[in-house]
Amino acid sequence: MPTGVHLRDARQQLFDAAERVLLRDGPNGLTSRAVTDEAGCAKGVLHRHFSDFDAFLVGLVLDRAAQLETQASALRESAGTGTVADNLTSALAALFGPIPVAIIPLITFRDELRARLRQARPGGGIAILAEAATAISAYLAAERELGRIAADADIDSLTLSLVGGGHLVFADRDSGPSATAVVNKLVTAVIADAVQRRPAQRRATPLQALRGPYSP
């Protein structure tokens, strides 16, 4: 890699290389040497832009967590369309794609990384899960405002159940139709009570039906 490369380009090339190593070799295989070898550059390039490897990992996690905002925005915009269960199923499949699922155990097993993430952002200890929880919670709140979820639904508890359950499903399976079907079943079960308790539209009595909508 040329020494005159722009900082932004160098960082992204290193992040992309780390992604490939993480997917191929898992958290244990993600070392500074593995990243620079994958990127095809000298080891000093990484340390030129980051104080140490944990600082690099913090940058990687926050960069990938920020990319989830696209999925979060799409989920918020889907409020009021389709079905709540289908919207949540699609969102969980996107939020827990291969890269986020691979990053979560990396955070879990590196104490220093979690500590630095907490310093970098409020509630950032498990940044990927925090982004997913924020997206799901905002969507559920929007659907509650639209009346498609019961007004007294516990959004926090629903969010924890959906994010925790979704992570477990995708962490143990390759992303695909089978995993999506399992998540849809999970979502349907979790939100069933909140959706079914929506106030039902009052049905007209037989007499009102005969009179028509404009009759007294």
N, C-alpha and C positions, 0 to 999 in steps of 0.2 A: 504494500500500500504506500503510495507516495507520501512523503512527510508533509507536503503542502496541502493535503486534503482538508476540506472544511470540517470544523468540529462536528457540525450536525451530521454530515455524511459519515464520519468515522463512528460516531455513536450508534447511528442506525445500522451500519454494517456489522458492528459488534453485537448489537441486540439481535439482529436477524441470525447471526451465526450462533448465538447462545440458544435461540429458539430451536434451531436444527439439532444442536447437541442434546438439548433437554428432551426433545421428542424421540431422538434415536437412542440415547444412553441413560435417560432418567436423571434425577437430581444428583445421584452419586457421581455421575460422569461429567457433571458441569464444573469444570475447573477453569482457571484463567488460561492455562496452557491449551486446554481443549478448545476454548473459545477463539483464541488468537490463531491456533492452527486451522480451525474451521474457516475463519475469516481470511486466512492466507496472509497474515501480517506478523510482524515481530511482537513479542510479548510486551515490549515497552510501549507500544501504541495504546494498549488498554490503560496502563498506568500513567500515561501522559494526560489522559482525560478524566481519570478517576483516582481518588486517593488510595483505594485498595479494592479488593475484589468484592467485598460486601457493599461498598459504595456503588460499584457497577451493578450489582444485583438489585439494589434499591432503585436505581435508574431504570433497569429492565422491567421490574414489577410495576412501577408507577406508569411507565410508558404504555405497557400492555393493559393496565387497568383503565387508563384514559381512553384507550381504543374501544372499550366496552360501551362508551357513551353513545356510540352510533346505535347499538342494539337497544340501549335504554330509551333513546329518543323514539325509535320505531315502536317500541312497546307503548310508550305514553300516547303516541298518536293513534294507536289502534283502539284506544278506549272508546266504547260505544259502537264498535263494529264487530262483525263476526260473533263468536261466542267467547266468553271469558276463559273457558277451559282451553280452547284452541289457541287463543292469544298467549296464554301463560305457557302452554306446552312449547310453542314455537320460540318464545323468549328464552325459556330455560335451555333449550337445545342450543341456542346461539350463545348465551352467556356462559355455558359450560362446554364450549368447544374444546378441541384438543389442547390448545395452548393454555387457556385458563386452568384446565384440569391438571395440566403438567406443572404449572407454577405453584398451585396451592400446596402440594407436599414439600416443594422447595422451601416455601415460607415456614411451613409447620416444623421442619426439622432443623432450621437454622435460627437459633435463639438471637444471635446478633442482628440478623436480617430483620426479624420481627421488631426488635427494639428500635432499630433505625427507622423502620417504616412508621412506627408510632410517633417518632420525633418529626418525621417528614410531613405527616398529615394526621389530623384527629381521627381516631378509630382506624388507623391504617395498618394495624398489626396483621390482619389478614385482608389485604387490599382488594383482592379479586372477589372474595365473598362479600365484602362491604359494598362494592359496586353493584353486585347482583342484588343484594338485599335492598339497596336504595332504589334500584330500578323497579323491582317487584312491588315494593311498598308504595311508590308513587303511582304505579298503574292501578293497584287495588284501591287506593284513595280516590283516584279519578273515576273508577267504575262505581264506587260508593256514592260519589257526588251525582252521578248520572242515574242512580237508582237501580243499577243492575246487580248490586250487592247490598245486602241488608244494612240499614243505617247504623245498627248496633254491632256490626261485625268487628271483631278484634283484628285489626290490620297487622299489628306487630306479631301476633301469634300465627296468623296465616302466612306471613312472610317467612318466619323462621321455619315453619313446616315445609313450605315450598322450596326454599333455598337449600335447606339441609337435606331434604329428600331428593331434590334434583341433583345435588352434588354427589350423593351416594350412588345414585343410578348411573350417572355418566362416568364417575371415577372407576366403576367396576365393569364398564362395557365400552366397546368402540362406539363412537357416534354413528347412528344409523337408524333405519326404520324400527328395529326391535327395541332399541333404547327409547326412541321417541314414543312408541306404544306404551312402554312401561311408565314413562313420565306422564303421559296423558291419563293413564289410569290413576296414578298418584294424585295429579292435579284435580281430577274429577272428584276423588274421595275427599280431599282436603277442603275444597270450596263448596261441597254439596250443601252443607247446612246453611252457609252464608247466602248462597244463591236461592235455595228453596224457601228461605224465610223472607224473601222480598215481598212487600205488600202486594197482594193479588188485585188485579183490576176488578172492580165490583161488577158482577154480572147482572144484567137486566132481568127483572121478573117477567114472567109470561105476559102479564098485562102491559108492562112497559114496552115489551117487544112488539105487541100488537099495535100500540098507540104510535110507535115510531119515535125517533129521537127528538122531534120538535113538539111532541104532545106534552101537555102539563102533567 
